Amino acid sequence: MKILVDKYDKKAIPGLPVDRFEGRIVVIQSEGEARRAVDYLLRFPRVGIDTETRPNFKPGPMHPVALLQVSTPDKCFLFRLNQIGLPDCIVRLFTDEGTQKIGLSLQDDWSQLRKRKDFQPVNYVELQDYVKPIGIIDMSLQKLYANFFGKKISKNQRLSNWEADVLSEAQKVYAATDAWACLRLYAEITELLSTRNYELKRTITDADTVS
């Protein structure tokens, strides 16, 4: 029986063991590489996705999406959109009906990606909606992962420069972990929704929601 809470205490996260993607990471820096990567990814029934954008520390418009991460259970592709743009082959992945795309805050990702090229994504799962039947309220990726797996996803690289000429190993692992974590959460939520083998502990009372 898995014990879950509706609202995870973020103060508990620093003390958790760190989890990270341990599979192969492939950096994509040309349209040809992107086509081959998409051909490979479309063999899978589902993939995890996420994006990274260079942070803007001054008032002004956001930078375009710099990196697209797409992960299978053991291999993650990092598409450097700041170098290759959004080629048609990547749009083909987003619009493919056979391969399900799993992510968190996907509407934000789609909105920012569409600024590079317009498309209409199909066959995707928003984890924040998918987890709602369980009764969980806190829905950041880090809190969901801690809640379901008792482990921490590091966020140390979140505000790093995603348009750097060369991504550091820490950046690559961070980016791959976020996409892979979405895929892993989907599998776990699906299993629990099917088996009902979980107990949800309420940390928020009705009075809390009113105040």
N, C-alpha and C positions, 0 to 999 in steps of 0.2 A: 504494500500500500504506500503510494507516494504522498507525502504531506506537502501541500502547497499553501501559500498565504495569498490573500487578495491584494495586500499592499506590502511589498518587500522593503525592509528597513535598509536604506542605502548606507547607513553607518556600519552595517555588518559586512558589506562587500569587500572592503580592503583586507579583511582577515581571511578571505576565502582563498583556496589554492587557485592558481592561474591555469586556465585552459587556453590552448591555441591550436591553430591548424597545423597538422604535422605532415600533410601530403605534399605533392609536388606543386610548385608555383611557377607559372609560365607568364612572362611579361610580353605583351603584344605591342609591337611598335611599327607595324606596317600593315597595309590593307591585305596583302597576301597572307600574312600570318593570321590576320583576323578571319579571313575566309576559311582557312584550315581549322582554326579553333572553333568557329561556329559549326562547321560540318561535324566536328567531334561532339560538341555539346548537344546537337540535335538528335544524337543517338539515345539520349537519356530521357526518362519519363519526366524528370523534374530537375531543376537546378536552383541554387541559391544565388541571389543577386544583391548588390549594394553599389553605392557610388561614393566617391570622395571629391571634394572641391577645395581648391586652395582657399584658406581662410582670408578674410578681408578685415584687417585690424583698424581700418579707418572708415568713416561714413562714406557710403557710395554703393553702387550696384554690386551684386555678387559676381564673382568670377564664374565662367562657364565650368560645367562638370569636367574635371580633369581625368578621372579614373573610373572605369566600370569594372567591377569584380563579378565574375560568374564562376560558381563552384559546383563541382560534383562532390560525392563523398570523399574522394581522395586526390582530386586535381583541381586547381583553381587558376583561371586565366585572368590576368590583369591587363585590360585594354586601356592604353594610354591615349585617351581621347584628345588631350591637349596636343598630341603629335599627329594623330591620324583622323581627327574629326569623328563623325558618326557615319561610317560607310554603310552601304545598303545591306551588306551581309549581317551586320549587327541588328539593323532594323528587322531583317528576316527572322532573327531569333526572337525579338520582342513580339512579332506578329504571328509566330508559328503556333498553330493550334495543338500540336502534338506534344510539345515540351512545356511543362508547367513551370512558371517562374515564381519563386518563393522569396518574399522580402518583407521588410518592415518600413512603414512610412513610404510606401511605394508611390502614392500620389505625388509626394514631393519629388521623388526621383524622376518619375515620368515627366512632370512639369518642367524640371530643369533640363532633362535630356531633350525634350521637344524644342528647346531653344536652339539646339544644334541642328535638328532636322525633325520635321513633323511626322508623326506616325500614330497609330492607334494600337496600343498593346492589347493582346488577348491572352487568355488562359494563364492568369496569374492569381496568386493568393496573397492577401494582405494579412500578415500574422496578427496584427492588432485586432482585426475582425475575427480571425479564425479562433483565437483564444478566448473570446468573450463568453461562449457557453460554459466555460469552466468557472467563470466568476472572478477572474483576475482583473484588477484595476490598473496597477502599475504596468506600463507596456513599453518601456524603453528596452532596447536589446540587452543591455547589461543586466537590468533587473529581471527580465524574463529568464535569461540564461542562469542567473544565480538562483532563481526560484525553482526552476525545473531540474537543474543539475548540481546545485550547491558549489558552483565554481565561478570564477571571475574572468571576464574578458577585459583585458587591459585596454584603456582608452588613452594611453600616453602619447600616441602618434596622431590623435585626431586633428590637432591644429598645426600639424607639420606642413611643409610645402609640397603639395601634391603635383606641382608643375616643375619640380626639380629635374635637372638633366638626367640624373640617375636616381632611382628610388633606393633608399637604404634597405637593408635586410629587415630592420624593425618595421619600416613602413609596409613592406611587402607582406610580412607575416600578419600585421595588424589588419590590412585590407582583406587578405584572404580569409582571416578568421571571421570577420563580420559576415561575409557571404556564406561561408560554410556553417556558421552558427545558425543562420536562418533555416538552412536545410535540415540541420539537426533538430531544431525546435519543432519544425513542421512534423517530422517523423514522430517525435515524442508526444506532441499534442494529439496527433492522429491516433496513436496507440491508446492514450488515456481516454479520449472521447469514445473509442470503441469498447474498451474494457471496463470503463468507470472505476478503474483501480486507483483511485486517488481520494484524498480528503482535503477539502478546502477549509482553512482556518481563517475566520474573519478577524481582521485587526482594525477595521473601520466600523463604527457603530452608526445607527441611523442618525443619532445626534450629530456625529461628525459630518455627515453628508449635508445636513441642514445648515450647520453653522458656517 
